Amino acid sequence: MSVLKSAPMQKNSYTFKLDSAQQETLIQLLKQGNYLPDEIPYTHIAVRGENLRIALYTSGKCVVQGKGAHDWVLYNMEPLVLQDARLGYDEVHDPAAMEAHMGIDESGKGDFFGPLVIAAAFVNKPLAKAFEEKGVRDSKTVTSDKKAEEMARDIRKMLGDRFAIITIGPRAYNRLYQSMRNVNNILAWGHARAIENLLEKVPDCPRAISDQFGPKRQIEQALMKKGRSIELVQRPKAESDPAVAAASILARAAFIAALRKLGEPHGVTIPKGASDRVRDVAAELIEAKGPDILLDTVKCHFRTTDAVLESTGHSRSDLGPEGQAVSKPFARKSRK
């Protein structure tokens, strides 16, 4: 039976010695962020954030403290200032990260265009060490698509065939959403398929880790016979795990490649996200190909669909049955 485990305890104080270039990068990062100034003597800059205090002393020493220190170092200090993965996969505080297991992550969930991609990657101690040396980390901290694709190539070489990628193209995604009416249900289905596919290659893998996106039972119910004996772990910030970090890079690279391929037959560059540029490209495609083109290129349940259709003189009824489901608006719970 699957077991839900909590994340290991993490340090709440880190100290770094920064050179002059790193100090300047940190100062600019803190000036641009949502931080409050802190009064600490002998510092170039000192700030406070939620569960966080950061002080850069005139000596070049930087101290990061608070409950949020670990995540800040992992997602800001390492990739943006140090440009080096030092926390990464801590054998002392998280020894399980070095043991044999798989990680699952996805890309494209919040993008109007393109597929939903779910990747699973296997690690053991030698692979975790190799990932650490290569600086493999959560894809959200990799600012360049080119860099993400280069890292994905390195990861695939290190893994051999010990990974699995599930790509749910727009047409299939729209059918699934019409049936399931919930993104988390689709994610659970995709995570389960990725786990099952990777277990075909590493059948003795004992554990699977993913980010916590919904009730764990959703994945458990979607697992078939082979996957029902694996220990399933969901936790916030799972991308700090080496297997999940590798999966996040593989998923992002596959999503980038899918967007590139999606635009080729239409002679356009498909943008990521849900910006004004995204809406403009969608409108151009409708003008050139008709409203049905959305079923093959976008996630139709996004409310962006209605805005784009209206701007081109169409409505959702022009999409047929597979394009009728719409995301429910987010509603905050009222406080009594």
N, C-alpha and C positions, 0 to 999 in steps of 0.2 A: 504494500500500500504506500502511496506517496506521502511524504512527510514534509510539512512546512517548517523551515528552520529560520531563526533570526540571524541577522548579520553579526559578525564578531565585534568586540569592543575596539574602538579606534582611539588613537592619540588625540589630544586636544591642544597640543603645543608643538610648533615646529620652528626651527631656527635655520637660516640660510646665510651664507656669506656671498654677497653679490658683487660683481665687478661693475665698473662705471656704466657700461652699456645696459646691463641688466637693471641697474638702479633707475636709469632714465626710463626704461620700458615700464617698470613697476610704477613709477611716479605717474606716467601718462595713463596707465591702466586705472589707477586709483582715482585720478582726477576725473576720468570719464564715467566711472561707475557710480552706482547709487549708494554712496557712503557719506557718513557724517564725519566732520573733522574731530580729531581727538587731540587733547593737549598732553603731549609727552615730551619732556626735555631731551635735547640733543638728538632730535630726529629731523630728517629731511621732510618726511611726511608721516602722519599717523592718522588712522581713520577707524571708525566703528561701523559695523554692519549688523545684520541679524545674527546673533550668536557668534560674533566674530570681532576681533580686534587685530589690526595690522599696523606694525610700526617699522619704519625703515630708518635706522640710526645713521648718524653722520659717519660712523666707522664702516658702513657698508653692510652691517648685520641687519637682517630682516627677521622679525618675530611675528608669527601668525598664531593666534590663540583663540580658544573658544570651541564650543560644540560643533561649529561649522567649519573648523580649521581644516580637517582632513579633506572634505570635499572641495574647499577653496583651493588648497594646494594641488589636489589632483586635477581639477578642471580649469584652473587659472594659472597658478604659479608654474607648474611643470610645463604645460604646452606653450604658454604665452611669454613667460619670463625666462625660465631656465632652459626651455626647449629640450628637455631631457626628462625621461620617466624614471623618477627615483622612488616614489612611493610604490607605484605599480602593484606588484603582487607580493605582499609582505608575508614572509614565512613565519614570522613571530606572531603577528596579530591575526593573520588569516592563513594558517597552514593548509586548510582545505583547498585553497586556491591553487596549490601546487600539486594536488592529487589528481588522479585521472577523473575527468568529468567533461561534460559538454556545456556550452553556453549558447543561448538563442537570443537573437535580436532582430529588429526589423527596420526597414527604411521605406519612405514613401507614404506613410500613414497620413500625414498632414498636407501632402502635395495634391493639388487639383489634377494635374496631368500625371499620367504614367501608372505603373503597376504598384502593388504592395509586394515588397520583397521580404521574405523571412529567411535568415541564414542560421545554421547551427554549425559550431566548430568544436572540435575535440582538443583537449590539452591533457598532458601529463607533466611531470616535473621538468624533463628536458625541453619540452615545447614551451612551457611557461617561462623558463629561463631564456630561451631563444627569443620569445616575444618581447621580454623585458629589454634585452639587448638591442632589439630593433625599434624600441619605442612604441610598440603597439598599444593603442589606447582607444578610448571611446571616440567614435567617428565624429561626434559633435564638437570635439576639441581640435579636429583637423580642418583648418580653414580653407584648404585648397582641394578641389575635386581631383586635380592631377595628382596631388600627393596621396589622396585616399586610394586612387586606382593603383599607384605604384606600391603602396603598402599592401593592398589586396593581392597583387601579384607575388610579393614576397611571402605573404601568409599562405597562399595556395601552394607555393613551392615547399614551404616548411611542413605543411599538413599532408601533402600528397593527396590521397582521396578521402582524408578524414574530415570532410565537411559536407554539408548539404545546403542547397539553395532552392527555395520554393518561390517562384515568381507567379503572382496572380495578376494577369493582364487585365486591363480595364473592362473588356467585355465579360470575362469570367467574374471579375470583382463585382460588376454591376448585377450580374445574375445572383451571386452569393448575397449581396446586400439586400436585394429584393426578397430573397428567401429568409435571411437571418435577421434583417432589420437592426443590426447592431455591429459596430466595428470590432468590439471586443470579442464577439462570437467568431468573426472572421479571423481575428488574430489568434484565438485559441485553436481554431481549426488548422491554421497555417503552422503554428508552433508545434502542434501534435504531429503534423505530416513531416516537418523538418526533423523532429526527434526520431520518428519511425524510420525515415530514410537514412539518418546517420547511424542508427542502431544496426542497419544492414551491413555497415562497414566496420563498426566497432561494437559488436554484440555484447561485450562484457562491460561496457561503460555503465558505471553504477548510479550516476547522478546527472541531473540536468538543471541548469540555473538560468533564470530569465528575470527580466524586470517585472515589477508587480503592476499589471495593467487591468486586472479584474479578478473575480473570484477564481481561485486555483482549480476549483472543480470543473470549470469550463474546459481547461486543457485535459484534465483527467478523463472527462467524459468523451473527449474527442480522440484520446489515445486508443489504438487497437491492441491486440493481444501482446505484441512484442514490447510495446512501450509501457504496459501497465505494471511492470515490475520495477521500473526505474524510480529512483527517489527524485521527486520534483521539488525544487526550491524556488520560490519567488521572493524577491526582496527589492526595496527601493535602491536606486543607484547601483544596480547590478553591473553596470558597465565598468566598474572598478575591478571586476573579475577578469582574468586574462582570456578565458574562453568567450565570455560575453563581449569583451572588447574586440577580439578577433572577428566574432560573428557580426558585430556592428560595422566593421570596416568592409567585410565581404558583402553585406547587404547593401551598404551605401554604394559601393563600386558597381554592383549589379544594377542598382536603380539608375545610376548615372548612365551606364551603357544602354539601358532600356529606353531612357528618355532620348538619347542620341539616335537610336534606331527608330524610335517612334516618329521623329521629325523628318527623317530622310525621305520617305516617299512623298511627303507633302512640301518638301523644299523649305522647311522652317526649322529654326532652333527652338526646341521646347524648353521653356523656363521652369525652374523649380518653384515650389511654394504656392501662394494664392494671391499674388500681388496684382496691381493694375496691369502690368505687362502680361501676366498670365491671362487675364480676362481679354486683353486686346488680341492675343494670339488665338484664343478660343473663338472669338468673334470672327477673326480672319478665316479660320478653318470652316466655320459655319457658312460664311459668305461664299467660300469656294466649293465646298463639298455638300452643304446641306446640314440640317440639325442632327441627322443620324451619325455624323462623324464623332459626336461627343461620346456615344456608346463605346466606341473603339479607342478613345484617347483619354477620357477623364473619368473621375469618380463622380458619377451623376448625382449621388445623394447630397453632395455639397450644395449649399444654397447659392454658391457662385453660379451654378448651372442656370438657375432661374434668372439671375441678373444678366448673364450673357445671352440667353435665349431672348429675353425681352428687348435687349439692345439691338437685336438683329431681326426683330419683328416676328419672333416665334414664341412658343410656350412649351411647357413640359409635356403637354399632350402629344406633341410632335415626335416624342422619343419612343413611343410604344410602351408596352408593359414593363420592360426591363429598366426603364428610366424614371419610374414614377415614385419610388421610395425617396423620402427626404429626411435628412438628419433632424432629430428633435432639437429645438433650441435649448441651450443650457439654462437651467433655472436654479438660482441660489435659494437655499432653504432660509425661510424667514426666521428671525430670532424672536421668540416670545418673551 
